[in-house]
Amino acid sequence: MPTTRATADRSAVRTLLRLWPYVRPVRARLFTAALVAVVASCTGLVIPLVLKWLVDGPVADRDPAGVWLGALYVLLLGIAEAVLFGIRRWLVARPLSHVEAEMRAALYRRLQRLPVAFHDRWASGQLLSRGTTDLMLLRMFLAFPLTFLLVNGVTILVGVVIMLLQDWLLGLVVLGPALPVMWTCAVFERRYAEVARRAQDQVGDLTTVVEESVLGIRVVKGFGRHRSQEHAFRELAGRLRGTELRKARLLATIWAVIVTLPEVAIGAALVLGAVRVADGALSAGTLVAFLSTALALRWPVDSIGFLLAMSQEAATATERYFEVMDEAPEGEPGRSRAAVGTVAGSGAGEGLGSGARAGAGTGTEPGLGTESGLGTDSATGTEPGPGSGIRFEGVRFRYPDAPPGSPPLLDGIDLHIRHGESMALVGATGSGKTTLTALVPRLYDVTSGRITLNGVDITAMSREELRSRVAVAFEEPTLFSASVGENVLMGAPDGAGKAELDRALAIARADFAHVLPQGTDTRVGEQGLSLSGGQRQRLALARAVVGRPEFLVLDDPLSALDVHTEAAVEAALRQVLADTTALIVAHRPSTVLLADRVALLSGGRIAAVGTHRQLLRDNAEYAHLMSGQEEVSR
């Protein structure tokens, strides 16, 4: 995860104002709820005035009827206060749940549209905590502290005015702690912001450990590493506990100051007021009203501490939320921060797993002139010419987070895969074969140079159009917690049905799907771990070919298959490759033989291009790679 921004100098108010685009649609109900809460709180301040009238009037005059009437007034005011606070709660419940849902949906849309390089840098647990814990904190802030910081501020102001009108001398005594309390709040706010940020980041780290342990439970159990994982969890949990205890100590400190100083001031006012009543300078009713008002202000004053704490946590949660929302989506490298974060998110997600046609589901049929995909070019509407197919021209690539000055992984790639041709890509481990294939559907953007499809630069196409024409299948297949059919049809345009599904399963020799408990409606579970590696790989391959792609990119798609299944899949795959333009990463001679020609990737460059037999005869490095594979296969 990237280094977090410092919180010491950031303004909590300015940070929280970024929530306004989400709050704006429900502002009427929130403002109404705040007004109702202010009226309810001020209604409670009328009770001390009734008590003053009651003590100085009916009680002093020994009038039982007046006492009962005063008691009825107090009861009615109490009921009115309770009802108004209930109405406030009703007003905010539904709109704030809507705000939380909209923010979560916007975050999910943004995650789907962010480039792969972003997801390479961020831990999944950090992103998960932003979509769950942080949004829960924001909903709680909008429901309670946001309203009551205003309500309690108005209540304190009105209460102070009432006390000063009752007796200005006692009022000044009660106001004595105001300056120390405000100074304490300012210091507390700065320190608590730092600790709150640290705690929320640690929650994200802890979530990452839990998620990785669950997803990798087979590895943990297989190597007997449950104790080391438990140790890592306990260490992070202990660190989080220490941070939470520091938060508790800070909160206890400000509570001690905020509660103690006003209580001392109220005690002093009681003593001074009693002396003045005894001297006849103050009526008993006025003293009762004054002290009742002061006690009514205890809750608004005492609540300042935890309201500020919740506000700081909400500001930190907002900051963490917009760290993701501020990232520029694919195709918008110059997107400004001010333009990010509006409720009206754009587009559906683009984050499909391996083996999917990236961008499928847009409702756009791939541009295939015929069923086989060998008709006119879908981008230009013209017949493919001599320069058609996939062409890499001077392509250089360095990962975005690579150290400055480091050599590029790919340097000056020039390669032409002719229209309708299959090209195998061979190279040593770590030579950049997978990276090169990821450049075609723009999972990463080239550092320099260009890639064209049928003569059209891929950067001139929208990603939706590009990924509707290019299908991909990776060596490590990713399946979703959905049915077999849903996973495969992710690679097809909208409207594809059982016929397309059955055809793709047959090509990938994934007929096992039909004998699962619910057939192709069987849910495969998280990441498809209920299936074997070979079964997952075949489903990923089926997903790649289900939409009859115009261009096909396969990253060693048969590595997990046994010899007999591999031979059957290759026989069916040859028919698909005859009708498309394909780039295939290959590690075994059997996979290389699927292709018309072979390209050798070495030292970040294309070292040689030719047929399998030509390269075996003329290129020592290629012969060495293939001979090693043949020895392994024997």
Stockholm file with secondary structure:
# STOCKHOLM 1.0

chainA/1-634         MPTTRATADRSAVRTLLRLWPYVRPVRARLFTAALVAVVASCTGLVIPLVLKWLVDGPVADRDPAGVWLGALYVLLLGIAEAVLFGIRRWLVARPLSHVEAEMRAALYRRLQRLPVAFHDRWASGQLLSRGTTDLMLLRMFLAFPLTFLLVNGVTILVGVVIMLLQDWLLGLVVLGPALPVMWTCAVFERRYAEVARRAQDQVGDLTTVVEESVLGIRVVKGFGRHRSQEHAFRELAGRLRGTELRKARLLATIWAVIVTLPEVAIGAALVLGAVRVADGALSAGTLVAFLSTALALRWPVDSIGFLLAMSQEAATATERYFEVMDEAPEGEPGRSRAAVGTVAGSGAGEGLGSGARAGAGTGTEPGLGTESGLGTDSATGTEPGPGSGIRFEGVRFRYPDAPPGSPPLLDGIDLHIRHGESMALVGATGSGKTTLTALVPRLYDVTSGRITLNGVDITAMSREELRSRVAVAFEEPTLFSASVGENVLMGAPDGAGKAELDRALAIARADFAHVLPQGTDTRVGEQGLSLSGGQRQRLALARAVVGRPEFLVLDDPLSALDVHTEAAVEAALRQVLADTTALIVAHRPSTVLLADRVALLSGGRIAAVGTHRQLLRDNAEYAHLMSGQEEVSR
#=GR chainA/1-634 SS CCCCCCCSSCCHHHHHGGGHHHHGGGHHHHHHHHHHHHHHHHHHHHHHHHHHHHIIIIITTTCHHHHHHHHHHHHHHHHHHHHHHHHHHHHHHHHHHHHHHHHHHHHHHHHHHSCHHHHHHSCHHHHHHHHTHHHHHHHHHHHTHHHHHHHHHHHHHHHHHHHHHHCHHHHHHHHTTHHHHHHHHHHHHHHHHHHHHHHHHHHHHHHHHHHHHHHTHHHHHHTTCHHHHHHHHHHHHHHHHHHHHHHHHHHHHHHHHHHHHHHHHHHHHHHHHHHHHHTTSSCHHHHHHHHHHHHHTHHHHHTHHHHHHHHHHHHHHHHHHHHHHTSCCTTCTTCCGGGSCCSSCCSCCCCCCTTSCTTTTSSCCCCCSSTTSCSSCTTTCSCCCTTCSEEEEEEEECCTTSCTTCCCSEEEEEEEECTTCEEEEEECTTSSHHHHHHHTTTSSCCSEEEEEETTEEGGGSCHHHHHHHEEEECSSCCCCSSBHHHHHHTTSCTTCCHHHHHHHHHHTTCGGGGGSTTGGGCBCCGGGTTSCHHHHHHHHHHHHHTTCCSEEEEESTTTTSCHHHHHHHHHHHHHHHTTSEEEEECSSHHHHTTSSEEEEEETTEEEEEECHHHHHHHCHHHHHHHHHHHHHHC
#=GC SS_cons         CCCCCCCSSCCHHHHHGGGHHHHGGGHHHHHHHHHHHHHHHHHHHHHHHHHHHHIIIIITTTCHHHHHHHHHHHHHHHHHHHHHHHHHHHHHHHHHHHHHHHHHHHHHHHHHHSCHHHHHHSCHHHHHHHHTHHHHHHHHHHHTHHHHHHHHHHHHHHHHHHHHHHCHHHHHHHHTTHHHHHHHHHHHHHHHHHHHHHHHHHHHHHHHHHHHHHHTHHHHHHTTCHHHHHHHHHHHHHHHHHHHHHHHHHHHHHHHHHHHHHHHHHHHHHHHHHHHHHTTSSCHHHHHHHHHHHHHTHHHHHTHHHHHHHHHHHHHHHHHHHHHHTSCCTTCTTCCGGGSCCSSCCSCCCCCCTTSCTTTTSSCCCCCSSTTSCSSCTTTCSCCCTTCSEEEEEEEECCTTSCTTCCCSEEEEEEEECTTCEEEEEECTTSSHHHHHHHTTTSSCCSEEEEEETTEEGGGSCHHHHHHHEEEECSSCCCCSSBHHHHHHTTSCTTCCHHHHHHHHHHTTCGGGGGSTTGGGCBCCGGGTTSCHHHHHHHHHHHHHTTCCSEEEEESTTTTSCHHHHHHHHHHHHHHHTTSEEEEECSSHHHHTTSSEEEEEETTEEEEEECHHHHHHHCHHHHHHHHHHHHHHC
//
